[in-house]
Amino acid sequence: MNEIIAEFIGTFLLILLGNGVVANVVLKETKGHDSGWIVISLGWGLGVFVGVAVAGPVSGAHINPAVTLGLATAGLFAWSQVIPFIAAQMAGAAFGAFTVWLFYRHHFNRTEDPGAQLGCFSTSPAIRKPVSNFISELIGTFVLIFVILYIAEPSLTLGGEVEANIGLGTLGALPVALLVTAIGLSLGGTTGYAINPARDLGPRIMHTILPMDHKGSSDWKYAWIPMVGPFSGALVAALLFLLHGILIA
């Protein structure tokens, strides 16, 4: 049960800080208004760092259903835990989005652009081309999962009467945070790089439910792409990882 709670809290922090930086950049009359895409990408990377640092020691900090699916497919995570982990991640993401709304509610109401409001919850394409948008999410998530599968924390084993394994601890979050930042800066311009089904679905549900002045559509016609694209990218990454393991065995 502790692992499930850790996934909830880690994903909550990811969305609170990730969607929080989007709100700070795009909503009217905030201190960070119009500070740009680089700030958003860095904010998401730091959000990943915080979420992984908090949840990592307990659950391994998947905080992303695509990561959970990819690790299970690669044989590195128990299938029996996949559904509980994903449920916790979805719930954490929804609560994170609710908290962003609560924090910025007056700025949401002063923002007359419904697209900007939606962007503080979920992703949308710069150019709406469903096949290309799907491919973008698949590739971005493939990079995320494939690299994660090869990330290993350096450790030092001290021998003697007492053995101790000394690793990076919470600093192990840094490689994943840098990876997400790199994906955002390089591959995020087409769809806003969901690369995480919980990051999009939970907040999109909150956008549908929560009251806001000038609120528009939650764009459910697009919602399948940031769900199916990341899951597909995770499967491709895991299968390639397994194939590589077979070839070098």
N, C-alpha and C positions, 0 to 999 in steps of 0.2 A: 504493500500500500504506500510506503514511503516513496517508492519510485514513481508511482502515479502522481502523487502530490508534487513531487519535484518537477515532473513534466508540465503539470498545470502551471506552477509558479514560474518556471523558466520561460514557457511560451507567453505567459502573461507579461513578463518583463520585456521580452522581445517586442511584442506588439505595442505595449505602452510606450517604449522608447522609439521604436521604428515608426509607427504611425504618428507618434507625438512629434517627431521631427518633421514629418510631412505637414502636419497641421501648422506647425510653427512657420513653415516656409510659405504655404499657399493660402492660409486664411488671412482675412483682412485684419489690420490693426494689431498684429502681433509684433513682438520685438524682432523676430527673425524673418519677417515678410519679404518674399522675393529674393532670398539669399542663394537660391540656385540648386541645381541637380547635384553638384559635388557635395554640398552640405547634406543633402538627403542621403546620398550613398554612404558618406562617412557616418551619418547618424544610424543607418541600418547596421553597418558593420559594428559600431559600438554597442548597439542593442543586442546583437548576436553575442558579443563578448560578455556582456552582463548576464544574459540568459544562460549561456554555457557555463560561465564561472559559478553561478549559483546552483544550477541543476547537475552539473557534471559529476561532482563527487558522489551523488546519490544514484542517478539514473543513467549517467552517460550523456545526458543532455542532447537527446535527439531534437526536441522542440520543433519538429517538422515531420509530418506523416510520410513525406517522400524519403527522408533519412531512415525512418523506421522500416519502411517497405524495402528500401535498398539493402539495409543491413540484414534483414531477415532473408531476403532472396540470396544474398551472398553467404548465408550460413553463419552469420556473426551475431544473430539475435534470435531468440525463441519466437516461433510463430504464435504460440499461445499468448504472448504479451502484445502482439501487434494491435489488436482492437482496443484493449484498455489504454495503451499509450496514445493511440490516435484520438480516442475520445477525450482524454485529458488535454491533449494539445488543442483540439477544437474548442473545448470549453475555456481553456486559458486564453486563447486568441480572442474569443468573443468578449471575455471579461476585460481584456486589455483594451479592446476597441471601445467598450462602454466607458472605461476610465478616461480614455483620451477625449471622448465626447463630453464627459462630465467636467474635465479640466478646461476644455476650450469652448464650452457651450455658448458663451456670449459671442465669441469670434465666429463660430459656425453661423449664428443667427445674423451677423453683420455681413457675411459673405453671400453675395447674391448669385454667384456662379454655382449651379448645382453640380457641375462636373468637378470643381475644386473641392466641394464638400465630399463627394463620393471618393475622390482620390485620397482623402484622409482615412478612408476605411479599406478600400480594396483597389485592385489594379484595373487599368483600362489601356487599350492599345493607342499608340500615337497615330497609326494608320490602320484602320479596321480591315484586316485581311485574315479571316479565320485560319486558313491553312498556314500562312506565314507566322501568324501569332502563336499558333500551336507549336510550330517548329522552334520558334524563339524560346518558348518556355521549356520545351524538351531539351534543347541544347544547353540552356543556362543551368537547368537542374542536373543534366548529365555531368557537366563540369563540377558542380557542387558535390555530388555524390561520389563521383569517380575519385576526386582528390581526397575526400574524407576517408574513403576506404583505404587509402595509402598513407594517411597521416598517422604517425605513431609518436607518442611522447618519448623524448629521450629520458633514460633513467640510468641510475648508477646503483649497483648492488654492492653493499659493504659487507664483507665476510668477517668471520671471527666468532666469538661466542654468541653475538647477537647479529642477526642479519636484518638489514633495513633496505628498502627500496626507496630511493629518493628521485622524484620526478619533478616536472614543472608545476604540478598542482594546478591551481586555477589559471596559471599562465598558459596551460594547454588550450585555453579558449582563444588565445591570440591567433594561431594559424587559421582557425575557422573564421574568425572575424575579418582577417585580412583577405581571405578567400571570397567572402561575401561582398566585401568592399570592391574587390577587383571585378567580380561579376557585375556589380551595379555600374561601375564606371565604364566597363567595356561592352557589356551585353544587355544593359538595362534600358536602353533608349527606345526599344520597340514596344515593349509591353509593360514596362515598370517592374520587370523581373520578380514575379511572385515567388517562383522556385520553391514554394511551400504552400500546399493546399490549405492548411489551417490559417496561414497569414491572410488568405483571400476570403475563404468561405465564412469563417466565424465573424470577421468584421463586416462582411457584406450583409449577413443576417442582422447585425446590429444596426447598420444603416437603414435597413428596411423597417425596423421596429422603432427606432428612436425619433423623437420629434425635433425638427429643425425648420426654421423659416427658410423659404426658397428651395426646399428639398425637391430633387427630381427623382428620376428612375434609379433603381439599384442595379439596372442593366443585367438582369439574370440571364439574358440571351448569351452574354459573353462568359458567364460564370463557369461554364464547363472547361474552358481553356486553361485557366490557372488551377484547375483540379486535375484534368486528364493529362495535360502537358507535363507537369512535374512528376506525376506517378510514372508516366511513360519514360521520362528521362532517367528516373531512378532505376527502373527495370533494365534499361539498356546498359547503364553504368555497372550494375551488379552482375549482369550476364557477361559483360566484357571482362570484369574483374575475375570471375570464375574461369573464363576461357584462358585468361593469362596465367592463372594458377595451374591449369591443366598443361599448358604448353611448356611451362618451366619446370614441371614436376619431373 
